[in-house]
């Protein structure tokens, strides 16, 4: 089988479930795709958040080969996740974060980044978003793999 879309980038604010979901793709589609937690969307979001004058000159090939997945989380759920993992305490000593990460500001930055990618020369089916407070990691991965299968089987006999 030939794969046109094989890179899968899971992005979202801290504690949205990127790493947990990314690791589970190997259980559903072992060694088939190249998943990563944090990709272009994170770079765009953090450039905006921290006023970095960074521009990413992506190629059409990169866009054609990548499925972009934005993971969101409800604020109440996010606060519990941060408390359980001591996320705010870990970030308090970082120079690029002003103490506690701000849910609204970071969520808006990732939505901005998602919108910026959607303006690029990309098939809109290569953009997905899921609320990890509403869906299990397994169900998210099932939908992601189904989309990848759909994108990759297109045009094949």
Contact map, one row per residue, 1 for C-alpha under 8 A:
1110000000000000000000000000000000000000000000000000000000000000000000000000000000000000000000000000000000000000000000000000000000000000000000000000000000000
1111000000000000000000000000000000000000000000000000000000000000000000000000000000000000000000000000000000000000000000000000000000000000000000000000000100000
1111110000000000000000000000000000000000000000000000000000000000000000000000000000000000000000000000000000000000000000000000000000000000000000000000000100000
0111110000000000000000000000000000000000000000000000000000000001100000000000000000000000000000000000000000000000000000000000000000000000000000000000001100000
0011111000000000000000000000000000000000000000000000000000000001111000000000000000000000000000000000000000000000000000000000000000000000000000000001001100000
0011111100000000000000000000000111000000000000000000000000000000111000000000000000000000000000000000000000000000000000000000000000000000000000000001000000000
0000111110000000000000000000000011110000000000000000000000000000111000000000000000000000000000000000000000000000000000000000000000000000000000000000000000000
0000011111000000000000000000000011110000000000000000000000000000011110000000000000000000000000000000000000000000000000000000000000000000000000000000000000000
0000001111100000000000000000000000111111000000000000000000000000011110000000000000000000000000000000000000000000000000000000000000000000000000000000000000000
0000000111110000010001000000000000111110000000000000000000000000000111100000000000000000000000000000000000000000000000000000000000000000000000000000000000000
0000000011111000010000000000000000001110110000000000000000000000000111100000000000000000000000000000000000000100000000000000000000000000000000000000000000000
0000000001111101010000000000000000000100010000000000000000000000000001110000000000000000000000000000000000100100000000000000000000000000000000000000000000000
0000000000111111000000000000000000000000000000000000000000000000000000110000000000000000000000000000001001100100000000000000000000000000000000000000000000000
0000000000011111100000000000000000000000000000000000000000000000000000000000000000000000000000000000000000000000000000000000000000000000000000000000000000000
0000000000001111110000000000000000000000000000000000000000000000000000000000010011000000000000000000000000000000000000000000000000000000000000000000000000000
0000000000011111110000000000000000000000000000000000000000000000000000111000010000000000000000000000000000000000000000000000000000010000000000000000000000000
0000000000000111111110000000000000000000000000000000000000000000000000100000000000000000000000000000000000000000000000000000000000010000100000000000000000000
0000000001110011111111000000000000001100000000000000000000000000000000100000000000000000000000000000000000000000000000000000000000000000000000000000000000000
0000000000000000111111100000000000011000000000000000000000000000000000000000000000000000000000000000000000000000000000000000000000000000000000000000000000000
0000000000000000111111110000000000000000000000000000000000000000000000000000000000000000000000000000000000000000000000000000000000000000100000000000000000000
0000000000000000111111111000000000000000000000000000000000000000000000000000000000000000000000000000000000000000000000000000000000000000110110000000000000000
0000000001000000011111111100000000111000000000000000000000000000000000000000000000000000000000000000000000000000000000000000000000000000000000000000000000000
0000000000000000001111111110000000000000000000000000000000000000000000000000000000000000000000000000000000000000000000000000000000000000000000000000000000000
0000000000000000000111111111000000000000000000000000000000000000000000000000000000000000000000000000000000000000000000000000000000000000110010000000000000000
0000000000000000000011111111110000100000000000000000000000000000000000000000000000000000000000000000000000000000000000000000000000000000000010001000000000000
0000000000000000000001111111111100000000000000000000000000000000000000000000000000000000000000000000000000000000000000000000000000000000000000000000000000000
0000000000000000000000111111110000000000000000000000000000000000000000000000000000000000000000000000000000000000000000000000000000000000000000000000000000000
0000000000000000000000011111110000000000000000000000000000000000000000000000000000000000000000000000000000000000000000000000000000000000000011001000000000000
0000000000000000000000001111111110000000000000000000000000000000000000000000000000000000000000000000000000000000000000000000000000000000000000001000000000000
0000000000000000000000001111111110000000000000000000000000000000000000000000000000000000000000000000000000000000000000000000000000000000000000000000000000000
0000000000000000000000000100111111000000000000000000000000000000000000000000000000000000000000000000000000000000000000000000000000000000000000000000000000000
0000010000000000000000000100111111000000000000000000000000000000000000000000000000000000000000000000000000000000000000000000000000000000000000000000000000000
0000011100000000000000000000111111100000000000000000000000000000000000000000000000000000000000000000000000000000000000000000000000000000000000000000000000000
0000011100000000000000000000001111110000000000000000000000000000000000000000000000000000000000000000000000000000000000000000000000000000000000000000000000000
0000001111000000000001001000000011111000000000000000000000000000000000000000000000000000000000000000000000000000000000000000000000000000000000000000000000000
0000001111000000001001000000000001111110000000000000000000000000000000000000000000000000000000000000000000000000000000000000000000000000000000000000000000000
0000000011100000011001000000000000111110000000000000000000000000000000000000000000000000000000000000000000000000000000000000000000000000000000000000000000000
0000000011110000010000000000000000011111111000000000000000000000000000000000000000000000000000000000000000000000000000000000000000000000000000000000000000000
0000000011100000000000000000000000011111111000000000000000000000000000000000000000000000000000000000000000000000000000000000000000000000000000000000000000000
0000000010000000000000000000000000000111111100000000000000000000000000000000000000000000000000000000000000000000000000000000000000000000000000000000000000000
0000000000100000000000000000000000000111111110000000000000000000000100000000000000000000000000000000000000000100110010000000000000000000000000000000000000000
0000000000110000000000000000000000000111111111000000000000000000000000000000000000000000000000000000000000000100100000000000000000000000000000000000000000000
0000000000000000000000000000000000000111111111100000000000000000000000000000000000000000000000000000000000000000000000000000000000000000000000000000000000000
0000000000000000000000000000000000000001111111110000011100000000000000000000000000000000000000000000000000000100100000000000000000000000000000000000000000000
0000000000000000000000000000000000000000111111111000000000000000000000000000000000000000000000000000000001001101100000000000000000000000000000000000000000000
0000000000000000000000000000000000000000011111111111000000000000000000000000000000000000000000000000000000001000000000000000000000000000000000000000000000000
0000000000000000000000000000000000000000001111111111110000000000000000000000000000000000000000000000000000000000000000000000000000000000000000000000000000000
0000000000000000000000000000000000000000000111111111000000000000000000000000000000000000000000000000000000001000000000000000000000000000000000000000000000000
0000000000000000000000000000000000000000000011111111000000000000000000000000000000000000000000000000000011001000000000000000000000000000000000000000000000000
0000000000000000000000000000000000000000000001111111000000000000000000000000000000000000000000010000000000000000000000000000000000000000000000000000000000000
0000000000000000000000000000000000000000000001111111100000000000000000000000000000000000000000000000000000000000000000000000000000000000000000000000000000000
0000000000000000000000000000000000000000000001111111110000000000000000000000000000000000000000000000000000000000000000000000000000000000000000000000000000000
0000000000000000000000000000000000000000000000100011111000000000000000000000000000000000000000000000000000000000000000000000000000000000000000000000000000000
0000000000000000000000000000000000000000000100100001111100000000000000000000000000000000000000000000000000000000000000000000000000000000000000000000000000000
0000000000000000000000000000000000000000000100000000111110000000000000000000000000000000000000000000000000000000000000000000000000000000000000000000000000000
0000000000000000000000000000000000000000000100000000011111000000000000000000000000000000000000000000000000000000000000000000000000000000000000000000000000000
0000000000000000000000000000000000000000000000000000001111100000000000000000000000000000000000000000000000000000000000000000000000000000000000000000000000000
0000000000000000000000000000000000000000000000000000000111110110000000000000000000000000000000000000000000000000000000000000000000000000000000000000000000000
0000000000000000000000000000000000000000000000000000000011111110000000000000000000000000000000000000000000000000000000000000000000000000000000000000000000000
0000000000000000000000000000000000000000000000000000000001111111000000000000000000000000000000000000000000000000000000001100000000000000000000000000000000000
0000000000000000000000000000000000000000000000000000000000111111100000000000000000000000000000000000000000000000000000000000000000000000000000000000000000000
0000000000000000000000000000000000000000000000000000000001111111110000000000000000000000000000000000000000000000000000000000000000000000000000000000000000000
0000000000000000000000000000000000000000000000000000000001111111110000000000000000000000000000000000000000000000000000001100000000000000000000000000000000000
0001100000000000000000000000000000000000000000000000000000011111110000000000000000000000000000000000000000000000000000000110000000000000000000000000000000000
0001111000000000000000000000000000000000000000000000000000001111111000000000000000000000000000000000000000000000000000000000000000000000000000000000000000000
0000111110000000000000000000000000000000000000000000000000000111111100000000000000000000000000000000000000000000000000000000010000000000000000000000000000000
0000111110000000000000000000000000000000000000000000000000000000111110000000000000000000000000000000000000000000000000000000011100000000000000000001000000000
0000000111100000000000000000000000000000100000000000000000000000011111000000000000000000000000000000000000000000000000000000011100000000000000000000000000000
0000000111100000000000000000000000000000000000000000000000000000001111100000000000000000000000000000000000000000000000000000001111000000000000000000000000000
0000000001110000000000000000000000000000000000000000000000000000000111110000000000000000000000000000000000000100010000000000001111000000000000000000000000000
0000000001111001110000000000000000000000000000000000000000000000000011111000000000000000000000000000000000000000000000000000000011110000000000000000000000000
0000000000011001000000000000000000000000000000000000000000000000000001111100000000000000000000000000000000100000000000000000000011111000000000000000000000000
0000000000000001000000000000000000000000000000000000000000000000000000111110110000000000000000000000000000000000000000000000000000111000000000000000000000000
0000000000000000000000000000000000000000000000000000000000000000000000011111110000000000000000000000000000000000000000000000000000111000000000000000000000000
0000000000000000000000000000000000000000000000000000000000000000000000001111111000000000000000000000001000000000000000000000000000000000000000000000000000000
0000000000000000000000000000000000000000000000000000000000000000000000000111111100000000000000000000000000000000000000000000000000000000000000000000000000000
0000000000000000000000000000000000000000000000000000000000000000000000001111111110000000000000000000000000000000000000000000000000001000000000000000000000000
0000000000000011000000000000000000000000000000000000000000000000000000001111111111000000000000000000000000000000000000000000000000000000000000000000000000000
0000000000000000000000000000000000000000000000000000000000000000000000000011111111100000000000000000000000000000000000000000000000000000000000000000000000000
0000000000000000000000000000000000000000000000000000000000000000000000000001111111110000000000000000000000000000000000000000000000000000000000000000000000000
0000000000000010000000000000000000000000000000000000000000000000000000000000111111111000000000000000000000000000000000000000000000000000000000000000000000000
0000000000000010000000000000000000000000000000000000000000000000000000000000011111111111000000000000000000000000000000000000000000000000000000000000000000000
0000000000000000000000000000000000000000000000000000000000000000000000000000001111111111000000000000000000000000000000000000000000000000000000000000000000000
0000000000000000000000000000000000000000000000000000000000000000000000000000000111111110000000000000000000000000000000000000000000000000000000000000000000000
0000000000000000000000000000000000000000000000000000000000000000000000000000000011111110000000000000000000000000000000000000000000000000000000000000000000000
0000000000000000000000000000000000000000000000000000000000000000000000000000000001111111110000000000000000000000000000000000000000000000000000000000000000000
0000000000000000000000000000000000000000000000000000000000000000000000000000000001111111111000000000000000000000000000000000000000000000000000000000000000000
0000000000000000000000000000000000000000000000000000000000000000000000000000000001100111111100000011100000000000000000000000000000000000000000000000000000000
0000000000000000000000000000000000000000000000000000000000000000000000000000000000000111111110000011000000000000000000000000000000000000000000000000000000000
0000000000000000000000000000000000000000000000000000000000000000000000000000000000000111111111000000000000000000000000000000000000000000000000000000000000000
0000000000000000000000000000000000000000000000000000000000000000000000000000000000000011111111001011100000000000000000000000000000000000000000000000000000000
0000000000000000000000000000000000000000000000000000000000000000000000000000000000000001111111001111000000000000000000000000000000000000000000000000000000000
0000000000000000000000000000000000000000000000000000000000000000000000000000000000000000111111101010000000000000000000000000000000000000000000000000000000000
0000000000000000000000000000000000000000000000000000000000000000000000000000000000000000011111111110000000000000000000000000000000000000000000000000000000000
0000000000000000000000000000000000000000000000000000000000000000000000000000000000000000000011111100000000000000000000000000000000000000000000000000000000000
0000000000000000000000000000000000000000000000000100000000000000000000000000000000000000000001111100000000000000000000000000000000000000000000000000000000000
0000000000000000000000000000000000000000000000000000000000000000000000000000000000000000001111111111100000000000000000000000000000000000000000000000000000000
0000000000000000000000000000000000000000000000000000000000000000000000000000000000000000000101111111100000000000000000000000000000000000000000000000000000000
0000000000000000000000000000000000000000000000000000000000000000000000000000000000000001101111001111100000000000000000000000000000000000000000000000000000000
0000000000000000000000000000000000000000000000000000000000000000000000000000000000000001101100001111110000000000000000000000000000000000000000000000000000000
0000000000000000000000000000000000000000000000000000000000000000000000000000000000000001001000001111111001000000000000000000000000000000000000000000000000000
0000000000000000000000000000000000000000000000000000000000000000000000000000000000000000000000000001111111000000000000000000000000000000000000000000000000000
0000000000001000000000000000000000000000000000000000000000000000000000000010000000000000000000000000111111100000000000000000000000000000000000000000000000000
0000000000000000000000000000000000000000000000000000000000000000000000000000000000000000000000000000011111110000000000000000000000000000000000000000000000000
0000000000000000000000000000000000000000000000001000000000000000000000000000000000000000000000000000011111111000000000000000000000000000000000000000000000000
0000000000001000000000000000000000000000000010001000000000000000000000000000000000000000000000000000111111111100000000000000000000000000000000000000000000000
0000000000011000000000000000000000000000000000000000000000000000000000010000000000000000000000000000001111111110000000000000000000000000000000000000000000000
0000000000000000000000000000000000000000000000000000000000000000000000000000000000000000000000000000000111111111000000000000000000000000000000000000000000000
0000000000000000000000000000000000000000000011011000000000000000000000000000000000000000000000000000000011111111100000000000000000000000000000000000000000000
0000000000111000000000000000000000000000110110000000000000000000000001000000000000000000000000000000000001111111110000000000000000000000000000000000000000000
0000000000000000000000000000000000000000000000000000000000000000000000000000000000000000000000000000000000111111111000000000000000000000000000000000000000000
0000000000000000000000000000000000000000000010000000000000000000000000000000000000000000000000000000000000011111111100000000000000000000000000000000000000000
0000000000000000000000000000000000000000110110000000000000000000000000000000000000000000000000000000000000001111111110000000000000000000000000000000000000000
0000000000000000000000000000000000000000100000000000000000000000000001000000000000000000000000000000000000000111111111000000000000000000000000000000000000000
0000000000000000000000000000000000000000000000000000000000000000000000000000000000000000000000000000000000000011111111100000000000000000000000000000000000000
0000000000000000000000000000000000000000000000000000000000000000000000000000000000000000000000000000000000000001111111110000000000000000000000000000000000000
0000000000000000000000000000000000000000100000000000000000000000000000000000000000000000000000000000000000000000111111110100000000000000000000000000000000000
0000000000000000000000000000000000000000000000000000000000000000000000000000000000000000000000000000000000000000011111111101001000000000000000000000000000000
0000000000000000000000000000000000000000000000000000000000000000000000000000000000000000000000000000000000000000001111111100000000000000000000000000000000000
0000000000000000000000000000000000000000000000000000000000000000000000000000000000000000000000000000000000000000000111111100000000000000000000000000000000000
0000000000000000000000000000000000000000000000000000000000010010000000000000000000000000000000000000000000000000000001111110000000000000000000000000000000000
0000000000000000000000000000000000000000000000000000000000010011000000000000000000000000000000000000000000000000000011111111010000000000000000000000000000000
0000000000000000000000000000000000000000000000000000000000000001000000000000000000000000000000000000000000000000000000001111111000000000000000000000000000000
0000000000000000000000000000000000000000000000000000000000000000000000000000000000000000000000000000000000000000000001000111111000000000000000000000000000000
0000000000000000000000000000000000000000000000000000000000000000000000000000000000000000000000000000000000000000000000000011111100000000000000000010001000000
0000000000000000000000000000000000000000000000000000000000000000011100000000000000000000000000000000000000000000000000000111111100000000000000000000000000000
0000000000000000000000000000000000000000000000000000000000000000001111000000000000000000000000000000000000000000000001000011111110000000000000000000000000000
0000000000000000000000000000000000000000000000000000000000000000001111000000000000000000000000000000000000000000000000000000111111000000000000010000000000000
0000000000000000000000000000000000000000000000000000000000000000000011110000000000000000000000000000000000000000000000000000001111100000000000000000000000000
0000000000000000000000000000000000000000000000000000000000000000000011110000000000000000000000000000000000000000000000000000000111110010000100000000000000000
0000000000000000000000000000000000000000000000000000000000000000000000111100000000000000000000000000000000000000000000000000000011111110000000000000000000000
0000000000000001100000000000000000000000000000000000000000000000000000111100000000000000000000000000000000000000000000000000000001111111100000000000000000000
0000000000000000000000000000000000000000000000000000000000000000000000011100100000000000000000000000000000000000000000000000000000111111000000000000000000000
0000000000000000000000000000000000000000000000000000000000000000000000000000000000000000000000000000000000000000000000000000000000111111000000000000000000000
0000000000000000000000000000000000000000000000000000000000000000000000000000000000000000000000000000000000000000000000000000000001111111101100000000000000000
0000000000000000000000000000000000000000000000000000000000000000000000000000000000000000000000000000000000000000000000000000000000011111111100000000000000000
0000000000000000100110010000000000000000000000000000000000000000000000000000000000000000000000000000000000000000000000000000000000010011111110000000000000000
0000000000000000000010010000000000000000000000000000000000000000000000000000000000000000000000000000000000000000000000000000000000000001111111000000000000000
0000000000000000000000000000000000000000000000000000000000000000000000000000000000000000000000000000000000000000000000000000000000000011111111100000000000000
0000000000000000000010000000000000000000000000000000000000000000000000000000000000000000000000000000000000000000000000000000000001000011111111110000000000000
0000000000000000000010011001000000000000000000000000000000000000000000000000000000000000000000000000000000000000000000000000000000000000111111111000000000000
0000000000000000000000000001000000000000000000000000000000000000000000000000000000000000000000000000000000000000000000000000000000000000011111111100000000000
0000000000000000000000000000000000000000000000000000000000000000000000000000000000000000000000000000000000000000000000000000000000000000001111111110000000000
0000000000000000000000000000000000000000000000000000000000000000000000000000000000000000000000000000000000000000000000000000000100000000000111111111000000000
0000000000000000000000001001100000000000000000000000000000000000000000000000000000000000000000000000000000000000000000000000000000000000000011111111100000000
0000000000000000000000000000000000000000000000000000000000000000000000000000000000000000000000000000000000000000000000000000000000000000000001111111110000000
0000000000000000000000000000000000000000000000000000000000000000000000000000000000000000000000000000000000000000000000000000100000000000000000111111111000000
0000110000000000000000000000000000000000000000000000000000000000001000000000000000000000000000000000000000000000000000000000000000000000000000011111111100000
0000000000000000000000000000000000000000000000000000000000000000000000000000000000000000000000000000000000000000000000000000000000000000000000001111111110000
0000000000000000000000000000000000000000000000000000000000000000000000000000000000000000000000000000000000000000000000000000000000000000000000000111111111000
0001100000000000000000000000000000000000000000000000000000000000000000000000000000000000000000000000000000000000000000000000100000000000000000000011111111000
0111100000000000000000000000000000000000000000000000000000000000000000000000000000000000000000000000000000000000000000000000000000000000000000000001111111000
0000000000000000000000000000000000000000000000000000000000000000000000000000000000000000000000000000000000000000000000000000000000000000000000000000111111110
0000000000000000000000000000000000000000000000000000000000000000000000000000000000000000000000000000000000000000000000000000000000000000000000000000011111110
0000000000000000000000000000000000000000000000000000000000000000000000000000000000000000000000000000000000000000000000000000000000000000000000000000000011111
0000000000000000000000000000000000000000000000000000000000000000000000000000000000000000000000000000000000000000000000000000000000000000000000000000000011111
0000000000000000000000000000000000000000000000000000000000000000000000000000000000000000000000000000000000000000000000000000000000000000000000000000000000111
